[in-house]
Amino acid sequence: MIEFDDTFRRQLRELFVWRRDVRRFRNQALPDGAVERLIDIACLSPSVGLSQPWRFVIVDDPERRRAVIDDFKTCNADALNCYSGERAARYATLKLSGLEQAPCHLAIFADKASDIGHGLGRATMPETTEYSVVSAITAMWLAARAEGIGLGWVSILNPQRIHSVLDVPVSWKFVAYLCIGYPEAECDQPELERAKWEHRRDASEFTLRR
Ligand SMILES: Cc1cc2c(cc1C)N(C[C@H](O)[C@H](O)[C@H](O)COP(=O)(O)O)c1[nH]c(=O)[nH]c(=O)c1N2
């Protein structure tokens, strides 16, 4: 039986503390096979009914990447318009994607039509398909950090537009667009906290007993 000792547990906690959403990447390619290795780890994640609904699209094509970047710019300008006053001024200073610099773009979808898993666990909660995909992304995020690789999640995008740019099956629901590469810097504090947008709160604020 495999056992994990206190040293491992301490290091694992450090991994959680030092995982970051990365938007600033070094101009350095990832080694061959790195993304495929992260995808392999993501596929070890739990999924409803063992349905493994995650679908990964490595976006290499420069024209498709450009179209995603253009979509981000449009959506981010729209998002800025939803704020006013000091909040808008602050939003405008935030860096909310590393799409231009990241050596790797990875889009992740949930296949809503797959019959892998035979529907187990999904009848009353079909959204568990997407939850399963998000759990895989979290695993990949942590595994990347363990290798010194940074990952940034970009959701300021139009899902229909991304669907058409990447030309994927209609049954695939867009879940995430990830920028992957080596971070410019390491930090144990979220970038949004450093930018004074929001701060990480204590777990007790989110926990009830009944
Ligand atoms: C579903 C989802 C979607 C997004 C994010 C995360 C998640 C989970 N985050 C990253 C988010 O801002 C970040 O996780 C928090 O600010 C906390 O920072 P750390 O991840 O701890 O560094 C994110 N960040 C960003 O710059 N642009 C974005 O569009 C998004 N979208």
The ligand as an ORCA input file, in Angstrom:
! r2SCAN-3c Opt
* xyz 0 1
  C     -13.738     29.327    -13.630
  C     -12.613     30.319    -13.559
  C     -12.555     31.342    -14.508
  C     -11.512     32.274    -14.444
  C     -10.550     32.185    -13.421
  C     -10.618     31.133    -12.481
  C     -11.631     30.222    -12.549
  C     -11.673     29.101    -11.538
  N      -9.539     33.114    -13.361
  C      -8.525     33.039    -12.296
  C      -8.995     33.684    -11.014
  O      -8.994     35.086    -11.159
  C      -8.039     33.272     -9.902
  O      -8.143     31.882     -9.730
  C      -8.346     33.967     -8.569
  O      -8.129     35.332     -8.697
  C      -7.468     33.426     -7.447
  O      -6.116     33.512     -7.816
  P      -5.169     32.238     -7.798
  O      -5.769     31.237     -8.771
  O      -5.185     31.689     -6.411
  O      -3.833     32.733     -8.252
  C      -9.401     34.065    -14.360
  N      -8.349     34.931    -14.343
  C      -8.208     35.856    -15.337
  O      -7.253     36.633    -15.306
  N      -9.087     35.889    -16.377
  C     -10.150     35.085    -16.453
  O     -10.917     35.160    -17.407
  C     -10.345     34.133    -15.407
  N     -11.399     33.272    -15.397
*
